Amino acid sequence: MKGFSLEELREPKKLTGNRLKAYEYVKAEEKRTNKKWKLTKIRGKANRFLKFLDWSDEDQSTGTYIPAEAQTPDKTEGTVKGVSVVPIDASRYILKSTPFYKPIKNEHLIFDAHADSQVPLLLVGPKGTGKTLSIANWASKKKFCFIQYDCSEGTKEANLVGRYTMSSGGYTPFKLGIIPTIVECANQCGVAVLVLEEMNALTPAMQKQLNPLLDWRKGIFVEATGQYYKLKKGAKLIVFATMNPSSYGAAANDLNEDLMSRFAIWQWNYAPIAMEKKIINTKGIDPKTVKHIFNLAKESRAMARKEEIEYAISPRDIDLLCTQLRSYKKIKGLDALQTALEVIVLGKYEVASQKAQMKSRIESIFGTTMDIEPEEKEVTA
């Protein structure tokens, strides 16, 4: 990449492509300051921005351009091999609290064992069974650094390894990705926890990026900074991942065998209804209604196993139903139970035949008719 010459900047009408973009960005910055900048200052800022734009064109996984008005320069940036690197403050990643979670299958003891062995653990189970919450709750009680990363088809090397960003001063500091960030957190705090949500959403190429973190190397080499981010002696990094069962049929990738071989795999399922009743807040709800709610969940899971419906009611759905029912009960003239069942349960079904089946089960279990017509009822808060 060839930088700007003063002659070019004196005749900006001849600029094209990234060179024109860089020039226009700097002139906009100049305008916001209400001061006239020297041409040498404009050239320096334009060259830095041009470097960022050219790098973006070469690598499709590049980072985010942050407008000048949205971010101020980070004065605490450090440098690695001459590259400005946005520093990591591990204290920001320590969980102070999480929603209530009650271990029902020795989860926290199992997690303690994996913290000791350093063997990564993959939790595979239905949605809403508390896979991620169980880990977060455990990490919160331990006061460990905690990062949860939501994997997707759109995850790029820049997300996992790092990328250049643009700050208001025209700087292009390097922002570390999830992998070196969690390593730095572990080195600063002594222990760190990484949860890779829906890990099978990663493309095979991105799955490969995880390998060096999960084996004896315990780190990753970041080419942009020329540095190897590796766990220090005595530091611990516990890596968890979550996945829904393959039967869900959602867009997902098979796990690479080399990635799968690095994980212990724990298959989860719905807890017995009797146990779910102990962990879900049903305060303020009539016991008979509570019994009906759990019976409906149980029947929906049986119907899902028979492939009569696609969506089974999870503990998360039951918790939402109870929460919203308590809230709807405050509205005068509203049938709170019917409305809660309509929006929390029936709203999950788009296929008419499946919705009709669930509507029939609700009417049978609750002894009610699910023909809600709120426009005919006068309700007040």
N, C-alpha and C positions, 0 to 999 in steps of 0.2 A: 504494500500500500504506500503510495507516494503522497507525502503531505502537501498542503497548500503552499503556493508561492505568494508573495505579496502582490505580484503582478495579477494573478488570478483574482485576488480579492478586490483589486481596484476595478476589475471588469466582471462583476458577478453575473451579468446577463449571459455570459458564455458558459456558465456552470450547468452541469446536468447530473442526473442520477443522485447517488449518495453524496457527492460533493455539493450539490445544490441543497440537499436536505440539511447537511451539516451547517452550511452557511446560513440558511434561513433560521435554523434553531438558535444559533449564536446571536443573530441579529434580533431575534425575538427576546432573548435574554437581555441584550443591551437595552432594548426599548423599555423593558420592565424596570430597569435600574434608573431610568431618566437621566443617564449620563452618556457622554460620547466616549467610546473606547478607542484606544490606539489600535492601529491595524495589526501590530505585533500581538496584542492581547487577543484580538479576534482570531488571528491565525492559530495561536496556541489552543484556544478552546475548540475551534473548528477541527483541528487535527485530532484532538482527543475524541470528539464525537464521531468523526469519520472513521477512526479506528474501530469504534464500537459497531458502526453500521456495516463496515466491511466484514467484520468478524461474524455479524448476524447473517450475512448472505452466505458465508462459507459453511456455517453450521446451523441446520434447521432447528436444533434444540436450544437456541439461544434464549437469553433471559429477557427481562422486561425493560422496556424504556419507561423511565419514570419522569414525567414532566417536571420542569424546574419548580413550578409553583406547588408541587405536591411533596417535595422532599428537600431537605437541607443537607449539605454535605456532612458526612460523619467524620468529625475531627479526630476520632479515636482509631481510625483505620491503621492497621499494621501493614507491614510489607513482608512478602515472602518471595525470595529470588527477584526482587525489584517489582513485584506485582502487588498493588494495594489489595488487601483482603479485609472484608468486613469482619470484625471480631465477633466471637461467640461468647455470650454471657450465659453460662449454664444455669444461673439462678433463675432465669426467666422460665426455665422448663421444669421446675419442681412443682408438682401438683400440690395445691393446698388442700383440696377436698374433691370429692366426687359424689354423685347421687348414692343413695343407700344401696348396698349390695350385701347379701347374705350368702356366704359360701355354702354349697349344698353337696359337693363331692370332693372335699379336701383340696379345692383349687389352690388356695393360698399356700398350703404345704407343698403341693406339687411345684408351684412356681418357686418356692424357696429352694427346692432341690435343683431346679434348672439354673437358678442363680448361682448355686454352688458348683454345678458341673459345667456351666457355660454351654450347654447343648441347646441350640435353638428349638423352639416349640411351636408347632402349627396346630391351631384349633380349627377343626372342621365341624360345622353344625348348622342347623336351621337359623334363620334370621330371628332376632329378638330373644335369644337365649342367654344373653349377657356375656358373650365371649370377650368383647373388648372391655366392657365395664368391669368384668372380674379382674382383668389385668390392671386397669387404671386404678381401681380401688385398692388393690394390693400395693401398687407402686406409691400411691398417695400415703398409705399407712407407713410405708418404709421411708418416705421422704426422698425417693429416688428421682433423678431427672427422668422425664417421660416425654417421648415424642410419638405421636400417632400420625402415620402417613397414609392417606387414602390413595391406593394404587388405581390406575386406570389405563385404558388403551392409549391415552394421550401422554402418559408419563414418558419423559425424555431423559437422556443422559444428563441434561442440564439440571433436572429436578433431583436426580440422585447424586450427582457428582458436584455440580456447581455451574455458575454462569457469570458473565460480566453484566453489570447493571449500570444505569446512567444516573448520576446524581446532579443536583442543580448547578454545581460548579463546573460541569463539563467533565468531571472525573469518570473513569470507568472501573470502579473497584470490582473485585471478584467476590461474589457471594457464594459461600460453600453450600453444597447440596445436603440432602438428608444424611447420606452416609458419613462424610467427614464431620458433619455437625454433631451427630450422635457420638462419634468417637471423641471429639473434643469435650463434649459434656461429660462423658465417662472419665476422661483424664482430669477434668477440673473437679468433679464431685466425688469421684471414686467409684460410683455405680450409676449406670444409665440404662433405661429401658426403651427399646424401639418396638413399635407395633406396626406391622405392615398390613393394613386393612385390604381384604379381598386381593391377596397377593396374585391369584391366578388371572387377574385382569391385566397384569404386565405382559407385554409382548415377550417372546422368547429371547430377543436381544437384550431387553432390559432386565430380564431375569438373570442373565449372565453377569450383569453389573453387580449383583449381590454376592456372588460366590466368594470373592476375597475377604468380605466382611465376616462370612460365616464359617470359615475354616481356620487353619492355624495362622493365617496371615493377619487376621483380626484388624483389617484396615483397608485403605485404598490409596493408590497413587493418583494425585491430581496433577495432570500434565500442565495445566495452565499456571499453577504456582510452583511446579517442580518439586513438590513436597509429598512425602508419604505420610498420611495421617494414620497412625497406628496406636493401639492401646498401650499405655505405659505399664510398666511392671506394677502389679497390684491393683490396677483398675479393672473393673468388671463391666461388661456389656451384655445384657440379656436381650436376645432378639426373639420376638414373638411374631406370628403371622396368623391371619384368620382367613377363612374361606367358607362359602356356602357349599352344600353338597352339589355334585355334578348334576343331580336330578333336577336342580332348579331350572336348568335350561337357559339361564341368562348368558349373555355374551361373555365368554371367558376363554382362556387359553389353557392347554394342558401344561402342567409344570414340567420343566426340563428335569430329566432324571438326575443330572448332577446337582440341581438345586434341591430337589426332593430328598436326595440322599443326605443332605446336610441337616435335615430337620427330624426331630421326633414328632410323630403325628398323633394327636389325641382327638378321637371322634366324639363329638357331643350330640346329645339329643334333648328333646323336651324332658324336663323333670317330671316326676309323678305329680298329678294334680294336687295331692295332699301337701306336697312340698311347696308347690307354687303358691298355695293359699297362705303359707307362712311368710313368704318373701314379698308379696304384693300388698300395697297399702289399700285396704278396703274400708278404712275408717269412714263412718258417716253413711254407709250404704246398708240397706236392709239385708240381713243375713239370707233371706230367701232369694233376693235378687243376686247376691254374691254367688250362691249355689248355682243358680241358673246360668250366670256368666261363665263359670268354670265348666259347667256341663256343655255349654255351647262350644267352648274352646276344644274340649275333649272330642266332641263329635266332629268338629271341622278337621281335626288332625286325622281321625279315622277315615273321613271322606277323602282327604288329600292322599292318604296312602293307597286308597282304592282308585285314585285318579278321577274321582267324580268331580272334584274341584281342584283348582291350581293353588289356591292360597289357604294355608292353615293359620288359625289364630294363634299368635305367639304370646309369650309372657309380656312382651313389650306392648302388644295390642291390648291385652287385659289391663295393664297399668294405665294406658292412655284412656281406655273406656271408663275406668273407675275415676280417674282424674277429671275427665270431661263431664261425667255424670254429676259429680259433686258441684261442678261449676254451673251446669244447666239447671240444677235444682234451685238456684238462686233467682231464676227468672219466673215471675208469676205468670200463670196461665199456660206455661209450656210443659208438654209431656216430656220431661227430662230423659226418662229411660228410652222411649222410642226414638227421640232425636239423637241420643248418644249412639244407639245401635245403628241408626241410619248412617251417620257420618263416620263412625269409627269402624264399624263392621261391614255393612253392605256397600259402603263406598269403595271397598277394596276389590269388588268384583265388577269387571267390565263385560264379561260374557253373560248374555241375558239368561241363559239356561242355568249357569252357576249361581247367579244372583237370585234367581227364582228358588233354587234349592235352599240357599242359605236363608232366604226370607221365610220359606216354609218351616225350616228348623227353628228359627227364632219364634215364630208364631206358636209352634207346638210346645217349645220349652217354656216360654214366658207367658203363654196364654193370652197373647195380645195380637192385635191386627196392625201390620206395619204400613198402613196407608196413611202416611203423614201429609197433611195439607196445611202447612203453617200459615198460608195466606188467608185462611178462613178463621184463624184463631187470633185473638187479640192478646198479645203478650207484653209485659212491662218488666223492665229491669228492677 
